[in-house]
Amino acid sequence: MMSKRQTSLHDFISNNNVILKRAAILSKSVGKKPGEIDNEQKLFSNFGGQDEDVDCIYIGSRPAAKAVIKNDVSINTVKREGDSKVSRAAGTRKKLQRVKHVKKEANKNNKSDSCISQLKASSFTSNRHSSANSKSKTTLQQHELKNERLSCEMTKSEKESTSVFPTITDEVSIDELPHNTSESFYLDNFTFALSSVLGNAEDKALLNDEDLEVINTFDHLSEAGRKLYVRLFQRKYRWLPMSKLKYPGIAADLSFALQELLSAGFLIGEQNLHDLTVVLGLLPAPDLRILAKDVRLADTGQPKSRLVECIVQHCSTQRSVFGRSMHSVVFKKAKRLLGSCCLLKEEPRVTLLRMLLLFSLTDITLEDEDAGLKVLFSLLMANMQKIVYPSYTISRSVKALRDRDSLIRLQKLLFSAAELMGHLQRHEFEPALQDYLMAKREFDNYYKDEDVVRYDESLPVWVREFTPNSLYTKLLYLGVEVLQKMRNYAAAVIQLEELLGQTAYCITSRGRWWERLSLNIDQHLKQPAKALCVITSGLLDPHVRTGHKLGLYLRAVKICSSPKNKSLKNRLEDVPAVLCQEPPSRVFHGKLFPKSTTAAKTSFYAPDFAENEGLCGVEDLALMHYEQLGYTDGVHGEGATMTTVLSLIFWDIVFMDGIMDTFWSPFQSQPLDLRWDNFYLNRKKEIDRRLEELSNWSDEVLCEKVENCWTAHVGETCVLTSWDLFKSVDHVKSLVTCIGGSVLAKILEKILKDHRHCRGGMPDLMVWNRKDKTFKFAEVKGPGDRLSHKQMLWLDFLLSVGVDAEVCHVQAVGARQLKRVNSSDTKT
């Protein structure tokens, strides 16, 4: 059934006693039945010459329709300027399908006094905020007149009851979004981020007059100009053909907004494009093949990227018949085929990125070349109520960046790191090495500036992570990876020793650095005695925790027990021991799905007793077997299982007020100190009290606490909580009652005191029986898999506190052997 907004043109005309004498456009001009015309672009693109009922005026590369209603009643001209304007007559899209039927009605009722609704212009652009931007209102109205659309003038009551022409918002279901259009969301979020930075005195002090001038110029753009810039700003930074820019929610004709951005210095045009490779890469494949034929390339059916390389190579070696360089000839032809294109101007783009970097400082990573763009997506999701953040109080007492120079260096460092990581991912090790060496030289003096280091050390350790020197330290470790890929292990060892020689930055990474240093010295430099000294130093480092400690000790055992190192056999006594008990194990069997037919990880056929047939992962197969053993419930959540339970019991403490500099942004899913020892130390009194209470809670009280927190916060984004891991709150309650408050307190205490190092390594499966109140942790290992160091330590801890935990080995067998195994299991 049609909605009111989709009422056909014929229905509207009939209801209002309006009869057209002649049809504006003949469907026969395209040789199709009205019902086959699916959009106006197909109709307009097939007009050729003139029809007795249709006048065609040619503007640009395609004809534009000039619809004439004869009988001297009304004339409406739909003006279009070029391809994009012709193809955007969306207001008449569905109505054209009924034109032929309307014509028949008109012929039957040829009345001279018939009422004809006057056709007037309307715009695709949203005017929801136009009143707030009075400076550009007149200009926008003039621009909108260029984008006339067919619509019917109706009385006030008729407009309230129905809308003849469906709008863009109908098609994309924007009515479901809260209070605004999608394009306004992008602009509003961008403006909110800039306003937040300008509203903070410490952040604003890091900007100079040039930065403020860019912001002021942006603020004085028209609404359409600002909306378009924000959309282009969030796209990949590259040249864009203007003909491919389609944002009907901003304007049907973007030429005015594009020209405004060019004039204001936010865009540069094709006259600044001088790279032949870039121009060829922007051309569509058909145009590129035409160009290849023009230069007489033998094989024009190659992939586009290869074709670009061949054309560039051909131009570098050939000359035209007049002796001119083929490069200039092909370049002119390519630019003529390409047409107008644009690129965001570098200076204002970098300035605005810098402001977004300040706004999202707590979210930066080395992968963020365009640091800050991710936060715009978070803002959009929050505005659309797709993401709901917890309630907490923002409190800032320090600033991570001491001056503007620190901000500039931080942004430059992010660009360098992103480029280096790109080379690493593409296995381009020589360019990656040059990036690393250049960054090392450039930042070396800044890294060794005592005033800078002294200021950084005065910051809380979790805030220090956002300083340039912290990111510089991470970049140096990326350099270690580059050196190792190039087999320059001696240089990698020197760099690791430099990193371990300081204790101000990235102290939580020291365990990984010690392990890598000992491996390089032992395995690659063949110096086992020196490796033992490194291992001993690493084990005595207070910042080395859990799995890294065990890894270092096991390497010492390997060195001392090797037949090649008989002289070092007694040195193991000098190494601090890290021991853990051997966990119990169980073996299940399953029929392995051939790896050659799937790109996914190891898959098994579901066992015969399973309810669902098909393929399953190794953990799902183990869950089915545990169900056969009497465990009625189970989840495959690894560490998320216990952290979700933790959040439901400690939610108010995790997001408590009164701890300075743990919440800097309204878009945090965790306090900034969560992964530091300070998380427990800052809340020691509250956590210890809750742990003691938890140990004494009855099952009823425990279930009540869990249910109350679930009801109050379900759906809120918290890094500790996986809401979809459990089927319902009753599912969680059945688990916690099986474990009991006393055991829960011991497990959660370990996580709370060292979340960074204890969040990994938890057993894969948690299975339990509601009736018997029994439960088990199970670490599942498929064929060829083995326990990691963190998994060994977690199993050791669980066994030490009296928890039933085991390793479940899944062995792959053939179909016949599987039947024999199952039958023997049944007999036993």
Secondary structure as UniProt FT lines:
FT   HELIX           4..6
FT   HELIX           9..15
FT   TURN            16..17
FT   HELIX           27..30
FT   HELIX           34..36
FT   HELIX           40..45
FT   TURN            52..53
FT   STRAND          54..59
FT   TURN            60..61
FT   STRAND          62..69
FT   TURN            70..73
FT   STRAND          74..75
FT   HELIX           83..86
FT   TURN            87..88
FT   HELIX           90..92
FT   TURN            93..94
FT   HELIX           95..98
FT   HELIX           99..108
FT   TURN            112..113
FT   TURN            128..129
FT   HELIX           130..132
FT   HELIX           134..136
FT   HELIX           137..145
FT   TURN            146..147
FT   HELIX           156..161
FT   HELIX           168..172
FT   HELIX           174..176
FT   HELIX           182..199
FT   HELIX           201..204
FT   TURN            205..206
FT   HELIX           209..219
FT   HELIX           223..233
FT   STRAND          240..241
FT   HELIX           242..244
FT   TURN            248..250
FT   HELIX           255..264
FT   STRAND          267..269
FT   HELIX           270..272
FT   HELIX           276..282
FT   HELIX           285..294
FT   TURN            295..296
FT   HELIX           304..317
FT   TURN            321..322
FT   HELIX           326..338
FT   STRAND          341..344
FT   HELIX           346..359
FT   HELIX           361..363
FT   TURN            366..367
FT   TURN            369..372
FT   HELIX           373..383
FT   TURN            384..385
FT   HELIX           404..425
FT   TURN            426..427
FT   HELIX           429..447
FT   HELIX           450..457
FT   HELIX           461..464
FT   TURN            465..466
FT   HELIX           468..485
FT   TURN            486..487
FT   HELIX           489..500
FT   HELIX           507..509
FT   HELIX           510..519
FT   HELIX           520..524
FT   HELIX           528..540
FT   TURN            542..543
FT   HELIX           546..561
FT   HELIX           563..574
FT   STRAND          585..592
FT   HELIX           595..597
FT   STRAND          603..605
FT   TURN            608..609
FT   STRAND          615..617
FT   HELIX           618..628
FT   TURN            629..630
FT   STRAND          633..636
FT   HELIX           639..654
FT   TURN            660..661
FT   TURN            666..667
FT   TURN            672..675
FT   HELIX           677..682
FT   HELIX           684..696
FT   HELIX           699..713
FT   TURN            714..715
FT   TURN            719..720
FT   TURN            723..724
FT   HELIX           729..739
FT   HELIX           741..753
FT   HELIX           755..758
FT   STRAND          765..769
FT   TURN            770..773
FT   STRAND          774..781
FT   TURN            783..784
FT   HELIX           789..800
FT   TURN            801..802
FT   STRAND          805..813
FT   HELIX           815..827
//
